[in-house]
Amino acid sequence: APTRAHYEVELADGALYVGSPQTVARKIARTARDLRLSRFDLKYDIMHLPRQARARTIELLGSEVAPRVRELLSDEPARVRPGTAPK
């Protein structure tokens, strides 16, 4: 069964992207940089949330998280381009 310690590890450096728009953007940017990604697809499960909260989450991803990720990565050279392998 999942433990609090496992949750904390996933929250810090794992697959959980939880927190403020700034926190989530920093983690996405760090992941993209560390893994030399040119694309990041986020799959999430928010169906247990009320409709208004789901709508707000999607709104924040588009209006705050995505622009902040682009800003954080704007000074990074494009390391990987579609159809090419990293060096």
N, C-alpha and C positions, 0 to 999 in steps of 0.2 A: 504494500500500500504506500502511496506517496506520503512523504514526511515533510515537515516544515523545512528541514535542512535541504531536502531535494528542491523544494519550491524556491528557496533562497538562492541556490546555485543556478537554477534555470532563470530566475529573475535577473541575476547579476550578469552572467555570461552565457546563458543558455537560450532556449527557444522562446521564452516568454518575453513579450514586448508589452509591458504594463507600466503605466505612470502618466505623467503629464505629457503634453505634446512635445515639450523640449526633451524630456527624458527618452521618449520613444524615438524621436528624431536622432538624438545622439547615438543611441544603440544601433539604429539602422545604419547610420553613417559609419560607425565603427565596424560593424559587420561587413558592410560593402567594401570598406578600405582594407580590412584584414584579409578578406577572402578574395580580394581583387575582382569584385563583381561589377558588371556593367548593367545589371538588372537585379531588382529585388522584388519578388512577389510575396505579398503578405496574405496569408490565409488566416482568417480568424473566426472564432465562434462567439457570437454575441447574442444568440437567439434567446438566451435566458433573460436578457435585459428587456425592460419595457420598450415599446416602439419609439418613444421620444429619445430615450437614451441611445438606442441603436442609431437613430438618425443623427444624433449629436456626435457620436463616435465617428461615423462616416464623414460628416462635415469637417471634423477636426483633422482627420487624416488628409483630406484634400486641401483644406485652407491653412493649416498650420504645420502639420508634420512634413508633408511632401515638400513645400517650399523651403523649410528649414534644412531638410536633408540635402536638397540641391545646393543651398547656400554653404553648408558645411563641406560639401564635396567639390565646390566650385574651383578651389585651388589645386585639386588633385588632377594629375594628368590622366587621361583616359587610358587605363592600363589594358583593359580587355575590350575588344570591340566584337560585335556579333560576327560569328563566323571565323574568329581567330582564337588561337590558344595563347594563354599568358606565357611570357618569356621567363 
